[in-house]
Amino acid sequence: MENSNIISPRYDPKLFEKQIYEKSLNTFLPTKNDNSSNRYFSILMPPPNVTGSLHLGHALTYTLQDILIRYHRQRGIDTFWQPGLDHAGIATQLVVEKWLEKQGIKASALNYNEFISKVWEWKDSSATNIVTQQKALGCSAPWKYSRFTMDEGFSKSVVDAFVQLYKDGLIYKAKRLVNWDTKLETAISDLEIKNIEEQGTLWYINYKISNSNEFITVATTRPETMFGDVALAVNKDDERFKQFIGKFATIPCTDRKIPIITDEHADMSKGSGCVKITPAHDFNDFEVGKRHGLSTISILDKHGHMLNNEMVPEFLRGLYLKKARKILLEKLTEDGLLVKNDIITHSVPYGDRSGTVTEPMITEQWFLDAPALAGKAIEAVESGQVKFYPDKWKNTFFDWMRNIQPWCISRQIKWGHRIPAWYTPSGEIIVEKTEEDAIQKAKNLNIVPDDLRRETDVLDTWFSSGLWSFATMSEDFIKRYFPTTTLVTGFDIIFFWVSRMMMLSLYFMKDIPFKDVYIHALVRDDKGQKMSKSKGNVIDPMELMEEFGADALRYTLTFLSVPGRDIKFGKDNVKISRNFITKIWNAGRFLQTQGVKFNIPLDQLDFNGKINQWILSKLIAFKNGVDNDIKEYRFDYIAHRMQVFLRDQFCDFFIEAIKIQNEENTKNIAGFMYKEFLKISNPVIPFVTQHLVELLSGDTDLKPTDFSAILINDADVKDVDDLVTWIHEVRGIKHAEGSTSEQYINAKNNTDSLNQDLKTLFVLA
């Protein structure tokens, strides 16, 4: 029985999107079908940070993931999309500190437990906001299985992983050079740094050669670190300095003498050709120091101030770096040691979160032996167990992984997983899963439990995120959905997240975490610039959905997802998509007004006749094309096919043909075609398609029809294809400048031998 609901004249997504989503929630749950045939599709939701709201990058990732999930669920495959949120240590702590400041509360005035309580308060509010936005976008995730990287069960997995890696000798504590954020007062990774090209100064400073009246000129951008110098280096082939090799030079403003050595790090074509070696405050110098067995001397504290020790001249002790530099340069000028300076452009490292210049510093940190874990991850990609789409991204993966360094996993902040380590009065480290276990071990060592000191450092956020592929699932779900099928993410976190999940999954689960990795592009503004609040070009996806609807935003992101190309995104793109969806809406409304039936199955329709054969072939080609595009992750092709079928083939020709023929069978074929189009397009634009299917037919089954047994008359299809080509040519003639009625008549005469249904199509010209 046909549904009597009438399609309204105006497409207004606000009237049905929320209702469609809410009544579909139960369909998002995994079906737990028999997996004996291994027919499942599972995917990990990259957990957004609990720091506020979603951006267009999130919207892109979740749209593409949702297309995959809906597509496979639609075909009766058991699906599982793991939702959740990331605690985002540094980012969240900064946001909460600002939030508290607005309330007149200084975070520094709160003790550890008070501050953590405030963070949880923030998290509960932010999480609700984020999930609301994900639902508005149409994310069809089984929310009851949502996880948080700081929830009780996940936290236990993090502690268990740390303890096992430590006891297996893969986690250790050591003093090494790390990136230090002086504002946050914590170590950060290379990937949490933005290297910004900016104008700077290269100063040329004379160091006096010991036991002579000669000087050697050193070029440096950071003169204030000279008090941590342990050597000067020149190239062995540099004729300017050969007489100084093996001698000693005196650091200005001090009596300390350092050797002059040769090393490839000294570039004869840059600066003066002589460089200062400061292993405690420069990564390249640190490597030079290791090659030559040099010591390390730190001259900065964790706040970015000159240390108050004998290595630093008294007039600079305790000063902030910039002020120390200014006073030092004045002193060098006064002493006649500042030769000259050049204005240069160079790369300066800034903390991604704090926005301050980071300093390489020697600190004691916890490290994971990433090089020991990288080999199996590399092998998994080399062997094809894990495939990257587009394929080129595997080269980026290989480049990072083959040059991987020990991973600094400790952070000196409050919010995060506290490292499960305790220190004895003598400095011995006890690592156990619980405090009770640590106390028991201390007792076994005849140590008074009250003398134990708990580690205050927390783990890097990416350590816990690296366990996301399996620590999120119950044992039953691991058996059913692991390894996951596909990971969809941006290229900027291939190393942050993708590689770390691979290393940790292969270590703990002895298996890959996912089979396919689809890397999408970055979303930029319509001029190709990166979106940022400072530029004022950030576009809020919630505002776009409010104005145009979620389907229009989803379709836009899908259409623009061309592999290997950043997405240039503007509001006009969404407006165009909304117009296309309006055309879909209007096509359904027209068919409804023509008394078209939408529930007649394929085997009860008569597809004899060239036009009918032609439109059926186009529908099958559309469906088969989408099936292939899903396998190849060509989401942009799917969006393009939707337009070609609906606009160029179905509306421009078939609907126009039934207007002329007004034949019941052909009209009902149109109803079948339109409903199938909605089903096939549902994963991309789920709200409008489900609403129209239910409105027109009362049907809730969105599974596309199986056309595998259908035979098409290729000759009939070719006849119509040829005629469609002629029609385009005729339309071109009619609209071309200088066209004549004679040209049009000649084209029309070419159809004299065609049968009636083809002549009907020609009228469309």
N, C-alpha and C positions, 0 to 999 in steps of 0.2 A: 504494500500500500504506500502510495506516494505521500511524502511529507507536505503539508499545506503551507508551511512557513514561507512568507514572501521575502525575497531579498530586497533590502531597502535601496532607494535610489542612490544614496551616498555611502561610500566606503568610509567607515569610522571605526578604526581598530579599538578605540577606548570602550566601545560597547560590548566587546566580546573577548578580548585577549585574556584578561584576568580570569574570567569565568571558565574559559577553555582550559587554562592552565590548572586551575584548582580542581576541576572535575577529572583531570587526567593523572593526578598525583599517584594513584594506586598502580597505574600502568607503568610507572618508572621503576618499580621494584624488580629485582632479578627473578626470573621464572623458575630457576633451579631445575631446568629440564635435565633429562638423562644425558650425561656428558660422555657416554660411551663412544660417541662418534667425534668427540672433541669439538663439537660445534658450539663454541662460545665466543663472545667478543667482549673483552674487558679493556678498560682504559683508565688512566690515572688523571685526575683533575689536578693540574699544577696548583697547589694550595695558595690562594692569595694571602698577602700579609694582612694582619688585623690592624691596619693603620688608617682605616677610613673608608674610602669608596673605590669603586672599580673605574678603570680608564679604558680607552679604546683598544689598547693591547690585550687587556683581559677579554673584552668583548669579542675580539677576533679569535683568540684561542678557544674560548668557550663555545662560540658559534660553530667552529669547524669540528670540535669534539662532539657537540650535540648532533650535528649532521650525521657523523659516523654512528653514534649510538642509536639515533632514531632509525637510520637506514637498516641496521642489522636487527633491531628490535622489531621493526615493521615486517621483516621476513621470517619471523618466528624463531630467531636465534637468541639463545639465552645471553643477555647482556648485563654487564655490571660496570658502572661508572663511579669510581671512588671519589666522593667529594670530601672537602675538608678545608682547613685553614692553617696557616703557618704563624707561629708566634713572633717571627721576625725580630730577633733580639735587639739589635742596635736601633733599627727603625722605630720599633714600637716604644722603646725606652725614651727616645727623643720626643716622640709625639706625646707620650704621657707626661713627660716633664713640662712641655709647653702647656698642656691641658691643665696641669696642677698650678702652673704659674698664673694662668688666667683666673684661678680660684684664690689666688693670694697665698699659695702653698709652695714653699721651696722644697724640691725633691731632696736636697742635701740635708734638710732638717728631719727627714723621716728615717727611721731605722730600716733594716732590711725587710723585715716582715710587714711593716707598715707600707713601704713602697710597693712590695709585691701585691699586697691586697688592693692597692689603687690600680695597679696594672690589670688585675683580673676584673675589676669594676669596669675599666675602659674596654677590655676585650669583650665582655658580655654585650655591651652596647654596640660596639663596632661590628661584631660578628653578625648580629641581627640585621644590621644595615646592609652588609655585603651580600648575605644570602637573599635578602629581599630583592636586591638588584639583579642577582643571578637568575632568580625566578622570573623577574620581569623580562629578561632577555629570552626566556624560554628553556633554560637549562633543565633537561629532563633527568636529573640525577636522583637516586634513591636517598633522600636526605636523612633518613633514619640511620644510615650507616656512616654519616659524616664523622670525620676525625679531626682532632686538633693536636698539633705537635707537642702540646704541653698537657694533654689530658693524661689521666692516670695510667692507662694501659700503654699508650705510646711512650710515655716517659720511662716506664719500666723497660721497654724494648731498647730505648736509647742507653740506659744505664747498663743493661745486659751486654749490649754491643761494645760499649767502651771497655768494660771489664774484660771481656773475652779478648779483644784486640790488645789490651795491655798485657794480659797474661800470656798471650801468644807472641809477645815481643814486638808488636807492630805499633804500639803507642808508647811514647817515651817523653821525658821532660829534659829540655836542654836549653842552653843559652845560644841563641842564634840571632842573626840580623833579621828584623821584621819591619814591616811598615807600621809606623806608630802614629796614631791620630792624637795630637796634643790637646785637642778640644774635648774629645770623648775619653781621652786617657786610656786607650785600649789598642791592642794590636788589631790590624785589619788585613785582609788578603789583597793580593795584587788586583783581583777582579772587583774589589770594592773601591778602586781608585780611578779617577778620571784624569788622564794626562791632557793638560790643556796647553796649546801653543800660545805663548805670550811673550811680550817684549821684556828683556832682562838686560843685565850688564855682565860683561866678562872683564874682571879686574886682573891686571898684570902686576904681580908683587915680587919684589926682590928678596930672595933668601941668601944670606951671606954664606959663602963657602968657608968652612972651618980652616983656621990657620992660614988665611990668605986675605987679600983685599978685594977678591973677586966676588961677584954675585951671580946667581942663576935665577932667571925669571920664570915664575910659575903663573899660569893663567887659571883662574877659578871663578865660578859664579857664586861660591859660598865661602867667602874669606873667613867668616867667624868660626868655621869648623877646623881651621888650621891647627888649633891646639890639640886636635885629636890625630894629627898627622903622625905617621910612623915611618914614612919614606917619601922620597921624590922619585918619579920614574921618567925615563927618557927612552926613546927607541934606540936600539943598538946601532942602527945605521945612520943616526942623525949626527952629522959631522959637527954641528954647533956645540954638542955637549960631550963629545968623546973624552975630553980632558977631565970631565967631572965625574965620570963613572967610577964608582968605588970609593969616592970621597964622601964627606959629610957636610950637611948644611944646617944652619941654625934657624929654628922657627922664630920669626919676628916677635918681638916683645917678650921673648923668653931666652933662657940659656940652653934649652934642650936641643941636642944635635940628633939628626936623623940621616940615614944612609941614602945615597943616590944610586938607584938600581936601574936595570934595563928591563922593560916589559913591553909586550906587543900592545898593551892597553894605551901606551903613549903614541898618539897619532901626530906624525911630523907636520901634517898639513893643517892642524887645528891649534888655535891659541898660540902659545909660545913654543909648543912641542914638548914642554915639561909639565907634568901633572903631579899634584899632591895626592898621596895615598892615605885615605882616612877610612880604614876598614870598618870602624864602628858606626859610620854615618853615610856609607855609600855602598850600593850593592856591587858595582863593578870593582870598587876598591877592595871589597871583602874577598872577592875571588882572587885579586892580585895578592892580597895578604896570604891567602891559603897557598898559592903557588910558591911564595917565597918564605913561608913560615914566619910571617910578621905578627906582632902582637896587636891587640885591639885596645884603643883608649877611648872611653866615652866621655864626652864633655857637655852633654845635654841631659836635663832631667825630664820626667814624664810630662811636665807642663810646657816644655819648649823653652826652658830657661837655661842659661849657662850654669854649669855646676859650680858649687862653692868648694873647689878643691885646688890642690897645688898645681894641677895641669893648666888651669885657666888663670890668666893674669888677674890680679886683685881688682883692677878697675873695671873688669867685665863680669865678675862673679855675680850670679843671681839675676842678671839682666835677661829680658826676653830677647829672642833671636834678632828681631828687626832692629831693636834699640842697640843691641850689642854690635851689630854690623855697622851701624852709623858711627858709633863712637870709635870702633876699631879703625874704620877707614880714615877718620880724622887723625887718629894717632899715626897710622902708616904714612899719611901725607906729611904730617909734621916731622916724621923721622926720615923723610925722603925715600921711603921704600915702595910707595905706590907709583909705578912707572906710568901707567895710562889705563884707560878703560875703553871698551868697545860696546856699543849697543847691539844686542843680538836678539834673535827670536829663538826661544828654546822651549822644551816641554817641561811643564811643572806639574807634579803630582798633587791632586787634591782629593781629600776624603769624599767619597760619593755622598755620604750622609751628613757630614759636618760642614763641608764646604771650605775646610781649612787645609793649608799645605801640610802634607804628611812628611814625617821625618824617618829615615832609616835609622833604627836604633837596635843595639844589642840588649835583648831582654830574655828572661827565662820564661819559656812557654812550653805548652804541651804540643807535641807533633805526632802526626800519623804518617807512617812510612808509605806514602802514596806510590812511590816508584815500585815497591814490592807488590802492590795490588794492580798496577796498571797493565801488566803483561797480558793477563787473561781477558781484560776488557778489549785490548787491542786485537787479540786473537779472535774474539767474538765478532768483531766488525770485519776483519780480514777474511774470515771463513764464510761470511754471509749470514751467520746466525742473527745478527742485528743489521738491519738495512736502513740507510738514511735516504730520505726523500726531501729535496733533490739529492742525488748521489754525491754532488760536489762537497756536501758538508762533512762527509767522512774524512776528507783531507784536513779540514780544520780540526776535527776530532783527533786524527793521528798526530798532527803537529803539536797539539797541546799535550797529549798523553805521552808521546815519545820524549818530551822535554820536561816532564812533570818533576816538581821538587817536593820535598817533604811538606806536608800540609799542616800549617799552624792552626790548630783546632780550638785554642783557648782564647777567651775574650774577657777583658777586665771590666765587665758590666754586671748589673744585678739581675736583669731579666733573661732567663734562659735555664737550661739544664745545668745545675751545678755539678761540676766534675766530682765523681765519687772517689775522692782521694782524701786521706788524712795524714798529717805529719806528726812524727814523734818528736820529742824534745831534741833528739840528736839529728833530726833532719831526714830520717828514714821515711819513705813513702809507703803507705798502706792503701791499696786499691781494692775495694770490695763493693758488692752490690748494695749493701745496707749499712747503716751506722752500727747496728747490732753485730754484724759480721766483723766490722772493723774493730770494735771494742773487744770482741772475743780474740781476734788475732793479736791485739795489743797485750791482752792478758797473757796469751801464750808466750809473748816476748818479755813478760815481767814488766810491762809498762802500765802505769796507772792510767785508766781511761780518761780521767779528767785532764791529763796532760796532752791528750790528742788535740790537734788543731785542724779544723775542716778547711779544705781548699775553698777559696772564695771565687775563683774563676768559673765562668760558665763556658759551655761548648758553643762553638761557631754554629749559627743557625743551619748552615748547609750540612753539618754532620747529621742532625736529626732528619733534615729533608732527604738526605741520601738513603735513609731507611724507608722512605715513603712507599716504595713499591711492594713491600711485604709486611712491614710493621703495622700497617693500617688494617690488615685482614685477619679474620679469625682463621683457625686451622682448617675449618670446613671450606672457607672461601679460598684459601691458598690452594687447596686441592682442586677446587673448581675453576678458579680464574687466574692462576699464576702459572707461567709468566703472563703478564698482560699483553694484549695484542698490539696496541699502538700507543705511542706517546706523541702528543702534539704540543709544541712549545716554540719559543723564539730562539734564534741563533745565539743571542747574547748570553744564554745560560747553558750552552752545550757543556762548557767546562764546569760551571757552578753546580749544575744539577744532574744533567744527563750522564756525564762521565762518572760522577760520584755514586749515583744510583747503580750504575753498572759495576763499579768496583766492589761496592758493599754487598750487592745482591749475589755476585759471583762468589764472594768470600763466605757469606753466611748461608745462602740458599743453594749454592753450588749450581746456579742456573742464571741465565740472563733475566733481567727484569721486564723486558719488553722485546717484541720481535721487529717492529718498525718504529722509526723515529721520523716524524714529519716536522720539518723545520719551516715555519712561516716567516714572512718578512716583518719588518717594523712598520707601524702605522705612523706616517708623517702628515703634515698639513698639506693643503692643496698646492703649495709652492715647493714641496719636497723637503721642508725644514723639520727638524725634530721638534715634537711638541714639548713645550715647557711653560710653566706658570710665568716665568720671568719674561718670556716672549709674548705672552698673552694669546697664544694660539692653541691652547688646550680646548678640546671639545668634549663635553660631558655626554657620555652615551645615554644617561637617563633623560637628559633634556631632548636628545634626538628621538628617543622612544616615545616621550610624551607628545612630541609634535607630529611625528610621522608613523609611529607604531614600531613594535619590535621586529615584525617581519621585514619592514623596509630597511632597517639597520642591518639585520642578518643578511638579507639579499645583497646589500651593498658590499659588505665585507667579503661575502662569498665571491661575488663578481670580480672584485679587485684583487683576489688572492692569486696573483700570477706568480708561480715559483721563481725565486731568484731576483725578485724585483720588489723594492720597498713600495708600500701602498701610499699613494698620494690621495689623501682623504679630505673632502670638503662637504659642507652641508648640502650643496647642490647635488652631490652624488646620491644622497639619501632621498632627496626630492624626486629625482629621476626614478629611483627604485619604487617609491611610493606610487608614482604615476603608472609604472608597469603593473603593480599589484592592483591598482584601480582598474586597469584594463582587464585583468583576470576577473575581478569582481563584476564588471559590467558585462563581460561575456556570459557569465553564469546567469545574470539577471535577464539578459536578452533571451537566452535559451529557455529560461523559466516562463517568460511571457509568451513564448511560442508553443507552449504546451509540451515541451520535450520531456520524455521520461528518462530517469537517471538510474533506474534499478534493473534494467533489462540486461541479463548476463550475456557474455560474448557468444555463447552457442545458440542463442535465440535471436541473433541479429543476422540479416542477410547482407553479406559484404560483396555480393556480386556487383559488377559495374566498376568502371575505371576509377572514378572519383573515390568510391568507397575503398577499393583496394589501395589506392594511393595514400589516403589519410591513415589507414590501418598500418601501412608500411612505415609511415613517418612516426607513428606512435611507438611501434616496436623498436625502430631505430633510436628514438628518444630514450626509451627504457634501457635498451642494451648499452647505449652510450653512457648513461648515468651509472650503470653497473660497472662498466670498465673504468670510468672516471673515479669511482670510489676506490677501486683497487689501486689506482695509480696516484691517488690523492690530488687529482686535478679538479679542485672545487670550482675554480673559475670556469672550467668547461661546462660543469653542471648548470651554472647560472646562465651561461650563454645558450645552452641547449633549451632551457626553459623558454627563453625569448624566441628562439627560432621556431619551436613547435607552436607555442601559444599564439604569438603575434603574426609571424610570417606565413605559417602553414594553416593553422586551424582558423584563426580569425580572418586573415586577409583572403583566404580562398574557400575553405570548407564552409564556414558560417555564411559567407556571401553566396555560396552555391545553394545552400538550403533555403535562403531567402527567395531565390528564383524558382527552385523546384517545388518547395513546400510539400515534400513527400514524407510520409510518416516514418518509414524505415530509415531514411537518411537523417531525419531529425533525431531519431532515437540513437542512431549511431553517433551523432554529435553529442548526445547526452552521455553515452558510454565513454567517448573520447575525452570529454571534458572532465568527467569524474576520475578517469585514469590519470589524466594530467595532474589533477590535484593530489592524488595519492603519491605519484612518483615525486612530486615537488614538495611533499609534506616535510621531509627532513630539513629542507632549507627554510621554508616559510610555514611553520607548523600551525600557527594560529588561524590565519585566513583559510588555509586549505581544509583543516578539520572543521571549521565553522561552516564552510560552504558545503562540504560533503554531508554533514549532519542536517543542514538546512534544506538541501535539495532532495536528499534521499532518506533521511532518518537513519542512515547507516553509520556505525561507529568503527567498522572494519576498514582500516586504511592500507591493507596489504595489497600491493599491485597484482594484477592478473598475470598468470603464467601464459606466455605466448609461445612457449617452446614448440608446441605441436602445430602451430599455425603455418600454413603454406601461402605464400604470396605470389600472385601472377606478375612476374617481373616485367613482362611486356606491357601490361596495363599501367604499371607504375612509371615505366619509361615514357609512355605516351603522355601522361599527365605532366611528368617532369619537363618534357620538351615543351609542352604547351605553357607551363608556368614560366619557362624561360622566354617563350615568345611574348607572353603577356607583359613581362617586365620590359622587354624590348619595345613593345607597342606603347606602354605607358611612358617610356623614355622618349619615343617619337612624339607622342601627344604633348609632352611638356617641354620638349627641346625647342630652342629658339629657331625659327624658320621652318618648323615642321609643316607639312601640307596634308590636306585631307586625302590626297591621292596616295601618299605613303601609308596612311592608316587603312585605306580601302584595300590596298595590295596585301597588307598584313592580314586583314580579315579574310580575304579570299583564300588564304592558305589553309583555312579550317574547313573548306567545303566538304572534304571527304571524312571529316571526323563524325563520330556518333553524337547523339543528343547531349549526353552528360558533359562531353568535352566542349560542345558549343555553348553550353551553359556557362562553363568556366570562362570562355572567351568574352562573354558579355561583361565580365568583371574588368576587362581592359578598358 
